[in-house]
Amino acid sequence: MWKPRALPGALALLLLPSLLLALVSAQRSEWNTLNGSPPLVIAHGGFSGIFPASSDVAYNMAVLTNGPDVILWCDLQLTKDAVGICLADVNLDNSTFISSVFQNKSKTYLVNGVPINGYFSVDYTFKDISNIPLSQGVYSRSALFDGTSLILTVDDVLKAPTKQPKGLWLNIQHDAFYTQHNLSMRSYVLSVSRRVAVSYISSPEVGFLRSISARFNPKITKLVFRFLDQDDTDPSINQTYGSLLKNLTFIKTFASGILVPKAYIWPVDANLYLQPHTSLVSDAHKVGLEVFASDFANDVPFSYNYSYDPLAEYLQFIDNGDFSVDGVLTDFPITPAEAVGCFAHQGTNATIKVKTLVISKYGASGDYPACTNLAYNQAISDGVDVLDCPVQMSKDGTPFCLSSIDLLESTTIAQSSFSKSAISIPELKNGSGIFTFNLSWNDIKGLTPSILNPYAKYTLLRNPKHRNDGTFLTLSDFLSLTKNQTSLSGVMIIVENAAYLAERQGLSVTDAVIDALSKAGYDKPGTQKVFIQSTNSSVLLKFKEKTNYELVYKIDEKIGDAANAAVQDIKSFAHSVVVNKESVFPRNAGFLTGSTNTVSKLKAANLSVFVETFSNEFISQAWDFLSDATVEVNSYIQGAEIDGVITDFPKTTNRYRRNKCLNLGNKTPPYMEAVKPGDLFSVIPKEVAPPAEAPLPPLTESEVTEPPLPPVAKIAPASGPTSETRSPQGNAQPKVTVCFFFSSLAVFVVSFLLLIKWHEALGFRLHE
């Protein structure tokens, strides 16, 4: 390889400028933004995804979680006495408790030609409204922080955070409306910019931006034209935004950039699947306009292509290989900060930086029907380490992979000719079911899979386009698939209901599993480990007697600790333990309240700890994780030091393990620090805080000890249950093999209802 220092001195001097230019170009080329800089993160009203928008706590949270690079957004409104305030909506009733203070004083005004009834700042002086508390304007978000903050003036916004942000963005949404009420936004903006450093000013009104464009130096304050829906009309020039979109050179005459809804860039079809991206970003960059995208919110799903992973959505806009937007406007600024600072330009072959195992939950069952060939192949493609197979038994003794012993839960059998085969077996589950051991494998393999939708009641459906795709696999087929996958480090074989199947159906699931593993060659030394998981210690003892596989004990109830005797008992038959998320970080009303001793106690006994179930849907996560699956995964791995993540979306955790912000010690950016359990809960006002809950109980030795497995009955598999039934077995409570919702969400609903009662008692009203 040639070396520059071997060139003659004069020639080297001549080439030096070119070399420097190439170096600068190489450094800039990492980002496809207009100027080569990383995209901006613009916090919409601060961290408005958690706290009331434009509150001091929301602005402070945005800076604390993002660091100083965040831009704070203020929706500017004017009071009757021309004081500039930051409120998310021109109608104050949507973000404050003004209607409780000034009862029956609402008015109706035309705003851009649309009549709106409510409360407006033009009718009140700042003194009139300065003591009115703010409220959360998005009703699906927690209202427990309502009333904690008061209205801020523009001058106060930069004083709210404990650390200074990168800049302030003023958005003037309704200049025409304020002009009608003899208030001049132009005069206010020119005045406030002399005493407050304003980095960006945006408006959807061409007339307003043109009126101030000559008064601002774009190197200090950039003007940005905001596009609304394409069919809406700019009242200042009576043109639709769709028509203005075709004339970007005109926009460039008075603005440095444009702010557009994200669907302008990456549209979705009527079924919420992504369409090809438009040419808007490249067209705007060609005429010298920066492009900022709006409408980002972690708790508002946009497209099924993102699998409810907000980080994946941001990466689509900033690191897609073709272009990058110059900034994003978001209610959850921590997620785009992660995308820009840790995950962009990561590449598929980035080095794994943490040893935590990624273990699938029925394959990639967040994207495809559970335990189908599609779910398993997707999990492998997504980088899973350990692929799981919950083994069920057919009537003719065929072991196969299925998420539940009840076919109603993961197939469309209710719409088949077997729909009348439902029976009740209390020791297997509450309610009736159509059980696998009542049908032959030939019958079962012909059933249509049905994707699991654990959050359907919240209208968070999984991948509808593929909700019935895929085929089921026998255990033998599953092992043939995994045996040839060099990327896999192991398989997790899950065995439940062994006692019932042996005693009541004459089926030995343990023998069937041992036989299938042996025939597949897993009983011989190899690169892949075999994990056997069960909630029943007697099942694991059976495998310990006959095999050398890794044994995993699942604790299926919430625990806050484990008695020493219980830990020693587990240690005698298992190598690892599975616990649920709340056994690590307990919750109250959807908020983390602290940490338990569960993980430390088990790891002290040299037991690996796997935690389940990590899902992308924001409703599955505590509020503390900011509706971001990556924040949750990071907090359990870095904060609790767990050994394995069990997930129905393995891609999320696998990507996390490779991000460039890991192992940085005290240089770890704030957006990649583990959440501190209990911090957010402590901010809730005492008068509305949910009542304290009793500590989670410890696991006791008696809950671990099980009677030996019964011998296999020498009977033909029954077509239904026998008349005699027993109580459900489990660690400490009955096991119900159904899709469940987190108990913390139920507590949250109750707390929310109590909050409504509290507001009514004080004469307040929550918006409906």
Secondary structure, 3 states (H helix, E strand, C coil): CCCHHHCCHHHHHHHHHHHHHHHHHHHHCCCCCCCCCCCEEEEECCCCCCCCCCCHHHHHHHHHHHCCCCEEEEEEEECCCCCEEECCCCEHHHCECHHHHCCCCCEEEEECCEEEEECEHHHCCHHHHCCCEECCCCCCCCCCCCCCCECEEHHHHCCCCCCCCCEEEEECCCHHHHHHCCCCHHHHHHHHCCCCCCCEEEECCHHHHHHHHHHCCCCCCEEEEECCCCCCEECCCCEEHHHHCCCHHHHHCCCCEEEEEHHHCCCECCCCCECCCCCHHHHHHHCCCEEEEEEECCCCCCCHHHCCCHHHHHHHHHCCCCCCCCEEEECCCHHHHHHHHHHCCCCCCCCCCCCCEEEEECCECCCCCCCEHHHHHHHHHCCCCEEEEEEEECCCCCEEECCCCEHHHCECHHHCCCHHHCEECCCCCCCEECEHHHCCHHHHHCCCECCCCCCHHHCCCCCHHHCCCCCECEHHHHHHHHHCCCCCCEEEEEECCHHHHHHHHCCCHHHHHHHHHHHCCCCCCCCCEEEEEECCHHHHHHHHHHCCCEEEEECCCCCCEECHHHHHHHHCCCCEEEEEHHHCCCEECCEECCCCCHHHHHHHCCCEEEEEEECCCHHHCCHHHCCCHHHHHHHHHHHCCCCEEEECCHHHHHHHCCCCCCCCHHHCCHHHCCCCCCCCHHHCCCCCCCCCCCCCCEECHHHHCCCCCCCCCCCCCCCCCCCCCCCCCCCCCCCCCCCCCCHHHHHHHHHHHHHHHHHHHCCCCCCC
